[in-house]
Amino acid sequence: MRAYQGHDADSDVESDDAGGFSDVEEHWEEEEIGLEDEAALARFMNPEAASQQQRTLSDIIMERIREKQEAGGMPAIPEDEEGPGMVPGGIKPELVELYKEVGKILRRFTTGKVPKAFKIIPKLENWEDVLFLTDPEGWSPHATYQATRMFVSNLNAKMAQRFMALELCR
């Protein structure tokens, strides 16, 4: 390995002593790599790693979620679909589809009326499960603002606090 030892042309410090180096010459010195350094370098540059598929943290998390779904008996939504990967029990498939579509609308919501199906969520007994289907993490900031106004004004104090803790304080 070669190490550069030359004069820095951008240096603001002028000096009479150039340290044995001229302004135009470059000096290269050979550096020897020891056995310990070579072993450390080989550990980081594993030639077999290119042939193996690396697992990311996301892959590990998704694998664990799928295991929990299978163990808990919750039906899984196909992986190619957007949104949450689990469907809470006791919700009709038509409602699941409806609230997934509402979630897609809220993802790009800026102004105008909030969907009627979304307005009735605070009145539902299982509002948390239904809200989960709309994928609150994907909402636009405008939709989050409208949802906060709606839930805080339509839920009692404890439920409003629960909404804020679950959806806003993440």
C-alpha positions in Angstrom: 0.0 0.0 0.0 1.3 3.4 -0.8 1.0 6.5 1.4 1.1 10.0 -0.1 3.5 12.4 1.4 3.5 15.6 -0.6 3.0 19.3 -0.2 -0.5 20.6 0.3 -1.0 23.2 -2.4 -4.0 24.7 -0.6 -2.2 25.4 2.6 -2.5 29.0 3.9 0.7 28.7 6.0 3.8 29.8 4.2 7.0 28.3 5.5 10.6 28.6 4.4 11.3 25.1 5.5 9.6 22.7 3.1 10.6 19.7 5.1 12.7 18.3 2.4 9.9 18.3 -0.2 9.6 20.6 -3.2 6.4 22.1 -4.4 6.1 19.9 -7.5 7.5 16.6 -6.4 5.4 13.9 -4.9 6.9 11.3 -2.6 5.4 7.8 -2.2 6.5 5.4 0.5 5.7 1.7 0.5 3.8 0.5 3.5 4.0 -3.2 4.5 0.8 -4.8 5.8 1.3 -7.2 8.7 -0.3 -10.6 9.1 -2.7 -9.3 11.8 -3.8 -6.4 9.5 -4.3 -8.9 6.6 -6.4 -11.1 8.8 -8.6 -8.2 9.9 -9.0 -7.0 6.3 -10.0 -10.6 5.2 -12.7 -10.7 7.9 -14.3 -7.5 6.5 -13.9 -8.5 2.8 -15.3 -12.1 2.9 -15.2 -13.4 -0.6 -18.0 -15.9 0.2 -20.3 -13.1 1.3 -21.0 -12.0 -2.3 -22.5 -15.4 -3.2 -24.7 -15.5 -0.1 -27.8 -13.4 0.1 -27.6 -11.0 3.0 -30.5 -10.7 5.4 -31.5 -7.2 6.4 -33.1 -6.1 9.7 -36.4 -5.6 7.7 -36.2 -9.3 6.6 -35.8 -10.5 10.1 -38.6 -8.4 11.5 -41.0 -9.5 8.7 -40.1 -13.1 9.4 -41.0 -12.7 13.1 -44.3 -10.9 12.2 -45.3 -13.8 9.9 -44.4 -16.3 12.7 -46.6 -14.4 15.2 -49.5 -14.3 12.6 -49.3 -18.0 12.1 -49.1 -18.8 15.8 -51.8 -16.3 16.8 -54.3 -17.6 14.2 -54.7 -14.2 12.5 -55.2 -14.3 8.8 -52.4 -12.6 6.8 -52.9 -10.2 4.0 -50.9 -11.1 0.9 -47.4 -9.5 0.9 -47.9 -7.6 -2.4 -50.7 -5.5 -0.9 -49.8 -2.3 0.8 -50.6 -1.4 4.4 -50.6 -3.5 7.6 -49.9 -7.2 7.3 -52.5 -8.5 9.7 -56.3 -8.3 9.8 -57.9 -8.1 13.3 -60.4 -10.8 14.0 -64.1 -10.2 13.8 -64.0 -7.6 10.9 -65.9 -8.5 7.7 -63.8 -8.7 4.6 -65.9 -6.0 2.9 -65.0 -3.6 5.8 -61.4 -4.5 5.5 -61.4 -3.6 1.8 -63.3 -0.4 2.5 -61.0 0.9 5.2 -57.9 -0.1 3.2 -59.3 2.2 0.4 -59.9 4.9 2.9 -56.3 4.6 4.0 -55.2 5.0 0.3 -57.3 8.2 0.1 -55.8 9.5 3.4 -52.3 8.9 2.1 -52.7 11.7 -0.5 -55.4 13.8 1.3 -54.7 17.6 1.3 -58.0 19.5 1.4 -61.7 18.8 1.1 -64.1 16.5 2.8 -62.9 13.5 4.8 -64.5 10.2 3.7 -67.8 9.4 5.5 -66.5 5.9 6.4 -63.6 7.6 8.2 -65.8 10.0 10.1 -67.7 7.1 11.7 -64.6 5.4 13.1 -64.7 7.1 16.5 -68.3 5.9 17.0 -67.4 2.2 16.5 -66.8 -0.1 19.4 -63.6 -1.5 17.8 -62.3 1.8 16.5 -58.7 0.9 17.2 -58.8 -2.2 14.9 -60.6 -0.3 12.2 -58.2 2.6 12.4 -55.3 0.2 12.1 -56.7 -0.9 8.7 -56.3 2.6 7.3 -52.5 2.5 7.9 -52.1 5.7 10.0 -48.4 5.8 9.5 -49.0 6.4 5.8 -51.4 9.3 6.1 -50.5 12.7 4.9 -49.9 15.4 7.5 -53.3 17.0 6.5 -55.1 13.7 7.1 -53.4 13.3 10.5 -54.5 16.8 11.5 -58.1 16.1 10.5 -58.1 12.7 12.2 -56.7 14.3 15.4 -59.5 17.0 15.4 -62.1 14.3 14.8 -61.0 11.8 17.4 -60.3 14.3 20.1 -63.7 15.9 19.7 -65.7 12.7 19.3 -64.1 10.4 21.9 -64.1 10.7 25.7 -60.9 11.9 27.4 -59.4 8.4 28.0 -60.1 7.2 24.5 -58.8 10.5 23.0 -55.6 10.1 25.1 -55.3 6.5 23.8 -55.7 7.7 20.2 -52.9 10.3 20.7 -50.6 7.8 22.4 -51.2 5.1 19.8 -51.2 7.2 16.6 -49.4 10.5 17.3 -46.7 9.6 19.8 -44.9 7.1 17.7 
